[in-house]
Amino acid sequence: MKNSIVLADSFMVLEWYKKNTIYQIYPRSFKDTSGNGIGDLRGIIEKLDYLKSLHIEIIWISPIFESPNKDNGYDVSDYCAIMPEFGNMDDFDELLDIAHSKGLKIVLDLVPNHTSNEHKWFKNAKTSVDNKYRDYYIWKKPKADGGPPNNWPSFFGGPAWTLDESSGEYYLHLFTKYQPDLNWENPKVREEIYKAMRFWLDKGVDGFRMDVVTLLSKDLSFKDVDLNIGFRKIIEDHYANGPKIHDYLKEMNDQVMQHYDAFSMGEGVGITPENAHLYVGADRKELDMIYHFDILENNILDGKYEEVTSFDLLQLKQVFRNWQTVFENKGWIANALGNHDFARLVSRFGNDKNYRTESAKMLVTMMATQNGTLNIYQGDEIGMTNIHLDDIDKVNDIQALNFYVENLETKKFTSEVALQMINNEGRDNARTPMQWDNSEFAGFSIIKPWLQLNPNFTDLNVLNQSQDRNSILNYYKKLFSVKKDYDIFSYGSYEEFEKQNKYIYMYEKMLNDQKMLVILSFSNLEIVIDYKIKKLKTYKLLLNNYNFVNIDNYKITLKPFQSLVYMSN
């Protein structure tokens, strides 16, 4: 059962996972100890003291289950086995024990919507339409012309159906053809997933991040969709929030999660502020928190490479405003500005050329002072940046490769432009190996890694920053240490100022008798703001990403990407 306390004079229940900071590890790219160029579990063990030094409390590990790696572990072939290149079960048990001994929690990445096409269930399902595993997946007969059952597009390009020639039926895969969707209408499928969850929870795992969990319930009419409404709207209206999704999540909570002191964080693809409470309202007994995409996708119109727009602070502020309002009184969200599916945050939202250090510090300050559970992604604590890949043969990500191949067929863009789009927004940007030091392979491995290193590792690495008191790394450590001392970082009412300012984001939070004022600059230039809303002399300066602050008669001159956090005395 979950342990919790209630904040004084507050409606909020403070479970341990709400206040704590989550650090996401992409294991293939974190630390290689076996010498095969691929990160592994023992590499995570080796770096537990480093993670502890960041003052994070929860480690979310992207999939480590057995997989043929068509989508780097998000195509599972055995939910209860370790991918051999990562190690074995003894390694995992040791990781869990040592992490717990250091006060760190371990959260695994569960993939309940689909399996690998190499999973034994799917292999058996393909042998016969009468096989007992056939109904573990979603099969449909072709249209009269022999084409797919409907016009649904895949997340990764192309149709969401693939023909099984031996049976003449199509199977559904909302992602790649190597990832057939499970049929959650079948209670045996649900029990198989619950069984796998119990396997890990009984070992002592502290929770799950649940991949695309909002897609589990399908619209069984399988009608064609209007492709003109845009892919994001197709997800919201046809793929996510299906008719039985809340029945399934209630059942999952009832049969599994409520029996453990562990939490569930759902990847909320396709949710909106209007329906999010249905997933995480305390009275719903479904998920503990939802990981929405409005922050991560605030400059992406429709989830496609070619529809990325320039960054707009007013739009980002509106996103935060929407979600803060929604969760003012109930429910809980996870906040993230970067993860394994998006380009590096400092390259997307900051200035990774002239003000990388300053903008990286400012961005994490913003995220750490928003209500919700903070998620950070490996490498962001040193300001890792996007990588430039000069040849499509160097691209690993299947989503990017599918986009490139489709573009070759449609000729919508030149090959050079398509590759530049991949460099700007492709997922490989976040998956380049962790930059530990300036040795030949960045301290990640003793051989050439599975994915190209970012050449800037010689200067941008953990070792260098650990020795620089003004580094991004040391700012992260200070910020997270301070965050532990003040509940107001994760909770509190929220009042925003300068709402229409295109360069300044400023807000005050209040919790009980405490107030916190946050001032953030998103400009490459100095900006003077005439601040007369509050008397700053009644506040103490708690955090500053520069070594000084220029205040004259309540006029503050902010340096480029400066962030200030004041706390009431």
Secondary structure, DSSP 8 states (H G I E B T S, - for coil): ---EEE-TTSS-EEEHHHHS-EEEE-GGGT--SSSSSS--HHHHHHTHHHHHHTT--EEEE---EE---TTTTSS-SEEEEE-GGG--HHHHHHHHHHHHHTT-EEEEEE--SB--TTSHHHHHHTT-TTSTTGGGB-EE---TTS--SS--B-TTSSBSEEEETTTTEEEE-SS-TTS-BB-TTSHHHHHHHHHHHHHHHHHT--EEEETTGGGSS--TT-----GGG-HHHHIIIIISS-TTHHHHHHHHHHHTGGGSS-EEEEE-TT--TTTTHHHH-TTT-S-SEEE-STTTTTTBSSSSGGGB----HHHHHHHHHHHHHHTSSS--EEE-S--TTS--HHHHHS-TTTSHHHHHHHHHHHHHTSSSEEEEETTGGGT-------SGGG---HHHHHHHHHHHHH-SS-HHHHHHHHHHH-THHHHS-----SSTTTTT-SS--SS---GGGGTSSHHHHHT-TTSHHHHHHHHHHHHHH-GGGTS-EEEEE-TT-SSEEEEEEEETTEEEEEEEE--SS-EEEE--SS-GGGEEEEEESSS--EEETTEEEE-TT-EEEEEE-
